[in-house]
């Protein structure tokens, strides 16, 4: 029962106490109506009781219903699904189960107790609210509080039940990370609620003290989940997973199946779900060679190298042979297929900033209808999801083109090496031929991954600057100046990095040459007792190689610092110039500009690297073409 002093509290103070119990808001709820209408959402959430007194700005429109059902409710619902899935794993014969021993079992028991406490506290708080309602009907729980308490109690109770299973010989390692994620998700969501409450803390009463204990218990349980693992010494196998017998002969050749990508449907191809069975199998146990799918026929080296050789022979019959033209003819189908995905992905980069600006304007204007806010938020989510999926498809295709090109060039170099004329062979050492395959061909494969970026990066930069001008006006010229200044800095750093890497690779070639000579003439070396001189020469080359690699690593650290410093420096300078010009920076302008700065960061840093890779690829193609054009023996 409430004391007399409590009954004398002001209505504002009573509303704050209610909001502590029902949880404070953390996100804007675009609300319509006066809170007393017949809208079922208003009836569920009791919109007449809000936390507007906590804030003096737009945050005053928050409602505790949203944080309880949308934020905490999402976390608890996710936890219920994850725990339910993991419980099915605990009873599956296809998963190995373990018994935790000794102190590890005591820790699991402590987790059972903590999860049980977390399941009971929401019910105790709801019971207290019902007791308040018996004294003062105006202080009764809103309908959404029943749903929030039920979700919280069920999620923590299911987690406690899972811990009980694990303490009794049903610990399954597969997917255990998801359980840890569920605990961390629920705890961080509760900390968001506590952070909102910290804006105006009420007096410590029964409800708030119980809530603080609830949060503290969750934090302890989350610490256990993220930092503790029983270890192999404290786990004993209680059930070994069932493993199907391999099909086919003993060598496993007949047990291999075709490529699952070839049989994948549209949804599986978009989400790469065809790869999930192999990843799950590899996560649970060591993969065998019979479980690795066969390559698709279109990816086989024999097919692609034959096609590249055919195009190269056609170039040799022309007046000016061009290896780049032969390579393009070999993989152009994949690049043309990836082009639409790249265009959609680049366009999707600007969906977030544009609709974020519109959404913030809706939030700042109370006269705007709520459906616009929901529409813009949904479009932001849809645009980002489409951009993510198309980006994955684009990289899947261009990386496949890179792998095909690398393997085909390697096969072509091998074939040419076997048929090289003696006069030409003297001009190409074994180390040089090896670098053509290990370095030059790999350089071309790496370029394929970012080939579209050479064209798309300038376009993305121009579009982002144009949108920044629409937000900040002439102040964005400061952004352009800073970014233009950083381009030569990045180019210089990347060029130095490339030079250091080339120097390190030269010493690497020297060291590998010495090691090859040592292994090839080991009998002479042992008979002549030349081990020490060879070792000194190899160690000297290795020391020079490590010195260059150390400088290269330091320069890479500087490049990384510049990359992460630009997004912080540019907004500060730009916003400062905007305010010095007498302008007022609104939330819509600030957050939209920050999103555009983030869009600018990646192409600005990537473009110098791509130009450098393009230059290296040109040199590599020239080296490979020189080798392929060398005189060879006529075919028998």
C-alpha positions, 0 to 999 in steps of 0.5 A, spaced: 500 500 500 502 507 498 504 511 504 500 518 505 506 522 503 506 518 496 499 519 495 500 527 496 505 526 490 504 531 484 500 528 478 507 529 474 511 525 479 506 519 479 506 519 471 514 519 472 513 513 477 509 509 472 513 510 466 519 507 470 515 501 471 512 501 464 519 503 461 521 509 458 521 511 451 527 510 446 524 511 439 520 516 436 512 514 436 509 518 431 502 519 434 495 521 432 489 523 436 488 525 443 489 518 446 482 517 448 479 515 441 477 508 439 484 506 435 486 499 438 493 501 438 491 507 443 487 502 447 493 497 447 498 503 449 495 508 453 497 514 449 495 518 455 500 516 459 507 518 456 514 521 458 513 528 455 515 531 462 522 527 461 524 532 455 523 539 453 525 537 445 522 532 440 523 526 445 517 528 449 513 525 444 516 518 446 511 513 449 513 507 453 509 502 449 514 502 444 520 501 448 516 495 451 513 492 445 518 494 439 525 494 442 524 489 448 519 485 445 523 484 439 529 482 443 525 477 447 522 474 441 528 473 438 531 470 444 525 465 444 526 463 437 533 462 438 533 458 444 527 454 441 531 452 435 537 450 440 533 446 444 531 442 438 539 441 437 539 438 444 535 433 442 537 431 435 541 425 434 545 429 428 549 433 434 554 431 439 552 432 446 557 433 452 556 433 459 559 439 463 563 437 469 566 439 476 566 447 476 563 448 469 557 445 472 556 449 478 557 455 473 551 453 469 547 452 475 549 459 477 546 461 470 540 457 471 539 461 478 540 468 474 535 466 468 530 464 473 531 471 477 530 474 471 524 470 469 520 472 476 522 479 476 517 482 471 512 478 474 513 481 481 513 488 478 506 486 474 503 483 481 505 490 484 502 494 479 496 490 480 496 491 487 497 499 486 491 498 481 487 495 487 488 502 491 488 507 485 485 504 479 488 510 475 495 507 476 493 500 473 497 497 468 496 498 461 494 492 456 501 492 453 504 491 460 501 484 460 504 483 453 511 485 455 511 482 462 509 475 458 514 476 453 520 477 458 518 472 463 517 467 457 524 468 454 528 468 461 524 462 463 526 458 456 533 460 457 533 457 464 530 451 461 536 451 456 541 451 462 538 446 465 538 441 459 546 443 458 547 442 466 544 435 465 548 432 459 545 436 453 551 441 451 551 442 444 557 446 441 553 447 434 550 454 434 551 456 441 554 463 439 546 464 438 544 463 445 550 468 447 547 473 442 540 472 445 542 474 452 547 480 450 541 482 445 536 482 451 541 485 456 543 491 451 536 493 450 534 493 457 540 498 458 537 502 453 531 503 457 535 504 463 539 510 459 533 513 458 531 513 465 537 516 467 535 523 464 531 524 470 531 518 475 525 518 480 526 516 487 528 509 489 522 506 491 520 498 490 519 498 483 525 502 481 529 498 486 526 491 483 528 494 476 535 496 478 536 489 481 533 486 474 538 490 470 544 488 474 542 480 474 542 481 466 548 484 466 551 478 470 548 473 466 551 477 460 558 477 462 557 469 463 555 468 456 560 473 453 566 471 457 565 464 460 566 457 456 567 450 459 573 448 455 575 441 453 577 439 459 571 440 463 566 437 457 565 429 456 562 426 450 555 424 452 552 422 445 556 422 438 553 425 432 550 420 427 554 420 421 552 417 414 556 412 411 560 415 405 557 413 398 561 410 392 568 407 392 573 407 398 576 413 394 570 417 395 570 419 388 563 416 387 561 420 393 562 427 391 555 430 388 554 436 383 555 443 385 549 445 389 549 452 385 547 449 379 541 446 382 539 453 386 533 456 385 532 464 385 531 465 392 537 460 394 541 464 389 540 471 391 541 469 399 546 464 397 542 459 401 545 453 397 552 454 401 549 453 408 549 446 408 556 446 406 558 451 412 554 448 417 557 441 416 564 444 416 562 448 422 560 441 426 566 437 424 572 437 419 570 436 412 572 430 408 574 431 400 568 427 398 563 433 401 566 438 397 562 439 391 565 439 384 566 445 380 561 447 375 563 446 368 563 453 367 568 454 372 573 448 370 580 450 368 580 446 362 574 449 359 576 457 361 584 456 359 582 453 352 577 459 351 583 464 353 588 460 349 583 460 343 582 468 344 589 469 344 591 465 338 586 469 334 590 475 337 596 472 335 593 472 328 592 479 328 597 485 326 598 487 334 596 482 339 593 484 345 593 479 351 588 484 355 583 483 349 583 476 349 582 476 357 576 481 356 573 476 351 574 470 356 570 473 362 566 479 359 560 475 360 561 475 367 562 482 367 556 484 363 552 480 368 555 484 374 554 491 371 546 491 373 548 489 380 553 494 380 549 500 378 543 498 383 548 498 388 551 504 387 544 507 387 542 504 393 548 508 397 544 514 396 537 511 398 539 512 406 541 519 406 535 521 401 529 518 405 533 519 412 532 527 410 525 526 409 524 522 415 527 527 420 523 533 416 516 529 418 519 528 425 520 535 426 513 537 423 507 535 428 503 537 422 505 531 417 501 525 417 504 519 421 504 514 415 509 518 411 514 517 417 513 509 416 513 509 409 520 513 409 523 508 414 520 502 410 523 505 403 530 506 407 530 499 409 528 496 403 533 500 399 539 498 404 537 491 403 536 491 395 543 494 395 546 489 400 543 483 396 546 486 389 553 488 392 553 481 394 551 478 387 556 483 383 562 481 388 560 474 386 560 475 379 567 479 378 570 475 383 568 468 379 571 472 373 578 473 377 578 466 379 577 464 372 582 469 369 587 467 374 587 460 373 587 460 366 593 465 365 596 460 370 595 454 365 597 458 359 603 460 362 605 452 364 603 450 357 608 455 354 613 453 359 613 446 356 614 448 349 619 454 350 624 454 345 631 453 348 633 460 345 628 463 349 628 459 355 635 462 357 631 469 357 626 467 362 629 464 369 625 459 373 624 465 378 621 469 373 616 464 370 614 462 378 613 470 379 608 470 373 604 465 376 604 467 383 604 474 382 602 477 376 596 472 374 594 474 382 594 481 380 590 481 374 585 477 379 585 482 384 583 487 379 577 484 377 574 485 384 575 492 383 574 493 376 568 497 376 570 501 382 575 505 377 568 508 373 563 508 379 567 511 384 568 518 381 560 518 379 559 516 387 563 522 389 560 527 384 553 525 386 555 525 394 558 532 393 551 534 389 547 532 395 551 535 400 551 542 396 543 541 396 544 540 404 549 545 406 550 550 400 557 553 399 559 550 405 560 544 402 566 547 398 570 546 404 568 538 403 571 538 396 577 542 398 579 537 404 577 531 399 581 534 393 587 535 398 587 528 401 587 525 394 594 526 392 596 524 399 592 517 398 596 517 392 603 518 395 601 513 400 599 508 396 605 509 391 610 508 397 606 502 399 607 499 392 614 500 392 616 498 399 612 491 397 616 490 390 622 491 394 620 486 399 618 481 394 625 482 390 628 480 397 623 474 397 625 472 390 632 472 392 631 468 399 626 463 395 632 462 390 637 461 395 633 456 398 631 452 392 639 452 390 640 449 397 635 444 396 636 442 389 644 441 391 643 438 398 648 433 397 654 437 394 652 442 400 652 437 405 659 433 402 662 440 402 660 443 409 657 449 406 651 449 411 653 455 414 655 460 408 648 458 405 644 459 412 648 466 413 646 468 406 639 466 407 638 469 413 641 476 410 636 476 405 630 474 410 633 480 414 632 485 408 625 482 407 623 483 414 626 490 414 622 492 408 615 488 410 616 492 417 616 499 413 610 496 409 606 495 415 608 502 418 606 505 412 599 501 412 598 503 419 599 510 417 594 509 411 589 506 415 589 512 420 588 517 414 582 513 412 579 513 419 581 520 420 577 523 414 570 521 416 571 525 423 575 531 420 571 533 414 564 533 418 567 538 423 570 543 418 564 543 414 559 544 419 564 549 423 564 553 416 556 552 415 555 555 422 560 561 421 557 563 415 551 564 420 546 558 418 542 554 423 544 547 423 538 543 423 537 535 425 535 533 418 541 537 415 546 534 420 544 527 420 543 527 412 550 530 411 553 525 416 550 520 412 553 523 405 560 523 408 560 516 410 558 515 402 564 519 400 569 515 405 569 509 401 570 511 394 575 516 396 580 511 399 578 506 394 580 510 388 587 511 388 588 504 390 584 502 384 588 506 379 595 503 382 592 496 381 590 498 374 597 500 373 600 494 376 595 490 372 598 493 366 605 491 367 603 484 369 599 483 363 605 486 359 610 481 362 605 475 361 604 477 354 612 478 353 613 470 355 607 468 351 610 471 345 616 468 346 619 463 341 616 456 342 617 449 339 612 447 333 607 442 336 609 434 334 
